[in-house]
Amino acid sequence: MPQLFFSVERPVADELARRAAAENLSLSQYLARLVREQIQTEWPDGYLSAVIGCCADDPLREPPDEAPDEVELQSPRQAPGVQA
């Protein structure tokens, strides 16, 4: 497997190491995951099956061609005993 080398400022390296440790990954594993996520060209496994049909219970409808009538604004309900 090819190995890559690059340099970053100390604060960046420290933050990357902190994030890797928080996910129980080596710095190398963490960086490899970040790179794979950035160059991913396909949908993640299971993504399409999770989203296709997700609106089946509430089907989308095309809006009507004519403009809707003006909506009358109603004032918010006031709490009992509160005067405007």
N, C-alpha and C positions, 0 to 999 in steps of 0.2 A: 504494500500500500504506500503511495507517495506521502512524503512528509512535507509540510509547508512551514516556512519560517517568516515571521513578521515582527515588527517592533511597534510598541505603543508606549504612551507616557505612563509613568508609575501609577497615578490615580486610576487610570483606565485598567491597568493590569490588576490593581488591588480590587477594584469593583468586579471585574470578571472572576477573579478567584473567589470572592465572597459569594457571588451568585452560583458558581459551580458547587461550592461547599454546601450552600443552602439546598441544593437539589441532589446532594450526595453523589456528585459526579466529579471525576478528575477534570482539571482545567482543559485538557486535551479533548475529553469526551464532550464537555460543555461547548467548546468552540466548534467542534465538528458538527454538533447538532444545530448551532446557530447558522453555520454555513449551509448545511443541507436545507434548512427552512427557507433560507434566502434564495436558493437556486431551484427549489422544488417547482416542477413544471406540470405536475399532475395533481388532481384532487386527492386529499388524504383518503386512506382506506375507509370505506363505509360512509363517506360524506354524502354522496349523491343519494344513496338509499335512505339516508336520514332526512334529507330535505325534500326529495321528490314526494309529493303527496302530503306534505305537512299542512297544507291549507285545505285538505279534503273536506273537513267539517265546516269550513267557512270559505266557500269558493269566491274567487276574485270576480268582479263584474266590471265590464267596460262602462265608463261614465257616459251619461246621456250627452247627445250632441248640443242640446240647448243649454243656455246658462241657467243655473238655479235661481229661483226667486230670492229676493232679499230676505234675509233671516232677521226676524224681529229680536232684538236683544232684550233679555229679561234681566231685571236687577236681581242680585243674589238674595237669597232668603235671609231675613234678619233673625237673630236669636230673640226669643221671647223677652220682652221687657227692655229691649234696646231701641232707642229712638234715633231716627235718621237726622 
